[in-house]
Amino acid sequence: MDALITDQFYNLLMISVTFSIILMTLIQKLKTLSFMKNNNHVMIADFLLSFLGILFGMYFYDLTIIEGLWVSLFSFIGAPAIYKLLKAQNVINYTPKSLDDCRGCIVIEQENIINREDV
């Protein structure tokens, strides 16, 4: 990674993208409730629910509270939009790591793979 985009920033952004999917789903469910009458209510709910990103980051990724706040902020702003913008500007040049470098990955042997077409 470049000095402009550190690994820590990139990791927080990827965690925020994950949490943004959950946050958008929660907001869509809340929009169906009767007390969500206008866009201001939706924005306030989005802001308040984005703070769940602190708990999400701390629980699933062992982040500190400060890093969790960044996850919350990126999720509120829109982490997928930030990622697309940085990718379009060629600031982020992400290439996935190979499976050889993957720590904690689950590797399924070829003979254990279930082919759904055979069932």
C-alpha positions as CSV (number, residue, x, y, z in Angstrom):
1,M,0.0,0.0,0.0
2,D,1.1,3.6,-0.6
3,A,1.9,5.9,2.2
4,L,-1.2,7.9,1.4
5,I,-3.5,4.9,2.2
6,T,-2.2,3.0,5.1
7,D,-3.1,-0.6,5.8
8,Q,-4.9,0.5,8.9
9,F,-7.1,2.9,6.9
10,Y,-7.8,0.3,4.3
11,N,-8.7,-2.3,6.9
12,L,-11.1,0.2,8.7
13,L,-12.6,1.0,5.3
14,M,-13.2,-2.6,4.5
15,I,-14.8,-3.2,7.9
16,S,-17.0,-0.1,7.3
17,V,-18.1,-1.5,4.0
18,T,-19.2,-4.7,5.7
19,F,-21.0,-2.8,8.5
20,S,-22.6,-0.5,5.9
21,I,-24.4,-3.4,4.4
22,I,-25.9,-4.3,7.8
23,L,-26.7,-0.6,8.5
24,M,-28.5,-0.1,5.2
25,T,-30.6,-3.2,5.9
26,L,-31.5,-1.9,9.3
27,I,-32.5,1.5,7.9
28,Q,-34.6,-0.1,5.2
29,K,-36.5,-2.1,7.9
30,L,-37.0,1.0,10.0
31,K,-38.4,3.0,7.0
32,T,-41.4,0.7,7.0
33,L,-42.3,1.7,10.6
34,S,-45.1,4.3,11.0
35,F,-43.0,6.9,13.0
36,M,-40.4,7.3,10.1
37,K,-42.4,10.0,8.4
38,N,-39.7,12.0,6.5
39,N,-36.1,12.0,5.5
40,N,-35.0,13.8,8.7
41,H,-36.2,10.8,10.8
42,V,-34.3,8.4,8.5
43,M,-31.1,10.5,8.7
44,I,-31.3,10.7,12.5
45,A,-31.9,6.9,12.7
46,D,-28.9,6.3,10.3
47,F,-26.7,8.5,12.5
48,L,-27.7,6.8,15.7
49,L,-27.5,3.3,14.3
50,S,-24.1,4.0,12.8
51,F,-22.7,4.0,16.4
52,L,-23.3,0.3,16.4
53,G,-20.2,0.2,14.2
54,I,-18.1,0.7,17.4
55,L,-19.5,-2.5,18.9
56,F,-19.4,-4.3,15.6
57,G,-15.7,-3.5,15.1
58,M,-14.8,-4.3,18.7
59,Y,-16.6,-7.6,18.8
60,F,-15.8,-9.0,15.4
61,Y,-12.4,-7.4,14.6
62,D,-10.9,-6.6,18.0
63,L,-10.8,-2.9,17.2
64,T,-10.2,-0.1,19.8
65,I,-13.0,2.4,20.6
66,I,-11.3,5.0,18.4
67,E,-11.0,2.6,15.5
68,G,-14.7,1.7,16.0
69,L,-15.6,5.4,15.9
70,W,-13.9,5.6,12.5
71,V,-15.8,2.6,11.3
72,S,-19.0,4.3,12.5
73,L,-18.1,7.5,10.7
74,F,-17.2,5.8,7.5
75,S,-20.4,3.8,7.6
76,F,-22.5,6.9,8.2
77,I,-20.9,8.7,5.3
78,G,-21.1,5.7,3.2
79,A,-18.1,3.4,3.1
80,P,-19.0,1.8,-0.3
81,A,-19.1,5.3,-1.9
82,I,-15.8,6.2,-0.3
83,Y,-14.2,3.0,-1.5
84,K,-15.5,3.5,-5.1
85,L,-14.3,7.1,-5.1
86,L,-10.8,6.1,-4.0
87,K,-10.7,3.2,-6.4
88,A,-11.9,5.4,-9.3
89,Q,-9.1,7.9,-8.5
90,N,-6.6,5.1,-8.5
91,V,-5.7,5.8,-4.9
92,I,-6.6,2.3,-3.9
93,N,-5.1,-0.5,-6.0
94,Y,-6.4,-3.6,-4.3
95,T,-5.4,-7.1,-5.3
96,P,-6.6,-10.0,-3.2
97,K,-4.0,-12.0,-1.4
98,S,-3.4,-15.5,-2.5
99,L,-4.7,-18.5,-0.5
100,D,-1.1,-19.3,0.5
101,D,-1.0,-16.0,2.4
102,C,-4.4,-16.5,4.1
103,R,-4.2,-17.0,7.8
104,G,-7.4,-18.3,9.4
105,C,-8.9,-19.3,6.1
106,I,-10.9,-22.5,5.9
107,V,-9.6,-24.7,3.1
108,I,-12.0,-27.4,1.8
109,E,-10.4,-30.3,0.1
110,Q,-11.6,-31.1,-3.4
111,E,-13.1,-34.5,-2.4
112,N,-15.2,-32.8,0.4
113,I,-16.9,-30.3,-2.0
114,I,-20.6,-31.0,-2.4
115,N,-21.8,-30.6,-6.0
116,R,-25.4,-29.3,-5.8
117,E,-26.1,-30.5,-9.3
118,D,-25.6,-34.2,-8.3
119,V,-28.1,-34.0,-5.4
